[in-house]
Amino acid sequence: MDKFTPQQRHRIMASVKSKGTKPELLVRKFLWAQGFRYRLNSDRLPGHPDLVLRKYRTCIFVNGCFWHGHEGCKLWTLPKTNTPFWEKKVKRNQQRDAETQRQLARMGWHCLVVWECQLRPRHRQATLQAIAHTLNHILLTDYQQRYALPQPNEEEPLMAAEERRRYGDNN
């Protein structure tokens, strides 16, 4: 049984934001302080990722455990009232998240999902450091693939300049 009246519950649920949430702000402030630059809620990409780091070709989704059905998390419990509605809603959110990530991967983007419970004080610093580490790893890996040096051929060594000739030789 719900402890709020239907009007109170409606007002509470209507006040839940989808942008600028506290977990999202924690991630944003940390990344900005570490020197990462990003765009917010890009409408050019499928799913409107919370943070888009173009240099790293990475999208970051900061998901609430309740709204996105974080399995095994104590913050995600199915409400006791109107259970079929909530099961259907959360399942639909999970399917949409998976499809969005598939679309982004096909477009060559990396996706990171940060859960609300991972930003609790006990796990916050480790999670934020892991995000920074992952972004740096992505950058280095992509950079190495994009700018691979040619491998020297034993028969024909690489030469940085012309052969040295004696002055006056016209050959």
N, C-alpha and C positions, 0 to 999 in steps of 0.2 A: 504494500500500500504506500502510495506517495504521501509524503508529509506536507506537500504544498498543494494549494488549490490549483485547478487548471489555469486560471488567469496568472497566478504567480509563476507557475512552471513555464508558461508561454513567454512571459517577460524575461525570465532567466535564460531560456534557450535562445531567444531573439537577441540577447545582448552578447552572445558568444561571437567573437571576431574570427575572421579567416586570415587577415593580414595584420602584421605588427603585433603578434602574440609575444608573451614574455619569453618562451623558449626561442623563438625566432630572433628576438632582440639580443639574447645572450650570444647566439651564434654570430650574428651580424657584428656586434661590438668586438668580439674576440678576433674575427677575421680582419676587420678594419685595423685594429691595433697591431696585428701581425703583418700588415702591409698588403693584404689581399684586397683587390678591388672587384666590385661586383655590381650587377644590376638587380633590381627588385621586381619580382612578379612579371617577368617578360611575357608579353602577349604574343610574341613571335614564335614561341616554342610551345609544343603540345603540353597541356597540363599546367601552364603558367607556373613554372618552378618558383619557389620562394626566393632563391638566390641563383644567379647565373654568373659564372666566372668564365668569360669568353676566352681569355688567355689560356685557361686550363681545359677548355671545352667540357666544363663540368656544371651540372645542375645540382643544387642541394634542395632537398625537400625536408622541411621540419614538420614532422607529423605528430599530431596529438594521439596518444595511445587509445583514448576512447573512440574518437571519430574514425580512426583508420584500423581499429581492431588489432592492436598489437598482441599477438599470441604469447601466452606465458607471462604477461605483465599484470601486476596487481592493480594497475590503474584502469585496466579494461575489464569491466564486468558488464554483462548484459543487464539492462534495467528490468525490474520485475514487472513493470506495467508496460503494456503495449509491446510485448516481446517480439511478436512476428514483424512488426514495423521496423524495430531496431535491428533485428537479424538481417532483414532484407537491405536496410540502409547501409549497414557496415559492410556486408558482403559486396554490395554494389561499389562502395568506395574502394575496397580492396581490388576488385576487378579493374576499376578505372585506373588505379595507381599502377597495376601491373602492365596494363596496355600502354599507358603513358611512358613508362620506362622502356618498354619494347620499342616504341616509336622513336624515342630519343636515342636509343642504342643504334637503331638502323640509320639514324642521321649522323652517327659518329660522336655522340655526346656520352660522357660518363655521368652516372647518377649516384648521388650519395643520399641516403635516407637517415636522418637523425630523429630518434624517437624522444618524445617528451621525458620519459623516465630516465633516459641516458643523460639528461641535463639536470637531474637532481643534484644537490650539493655534493653528495658522496662520490658520484661518478663524473661530475661536470668537467673537471680539469683533464682527466684522462680522455674523455670523449673529444673535447676541443683540441687537445694535442694530436689525437688520432686523425681528426679532420685535416689539420695543417700538414701532418706527415703524409697523408694520402694525396693531398693536392700537390705537394712537392714531388712526390713519387710519380704522379701522373704527368707533371710538367717535364721531368727528366726523361721519362720513358718516351713520351711523344717527341721530345726534342731529339733524342738519339735516333728515332725512326725517321724523322724528317730530314735531319742533317747528318746522315751516315757518311763517314769518310770513305773514299774509294780504297780498296785493298790493293797493295802493290803487287805487280806482276813480276815474277823473278826474271822472265825473259826481257821485259821492257821496264826498267826501273823508272819511277817517277822523277821528273826533273823540274826544279823550281825556276831554272834559268837556262839560257842557251849554253851550249858547250863553250869552253874557253878556247879562244883562238889566238894565235900569235899575231901581233900587229903586222899588217902588210899581206897576210894570206888572204886571197880572194876566193878560196874554194868554198 
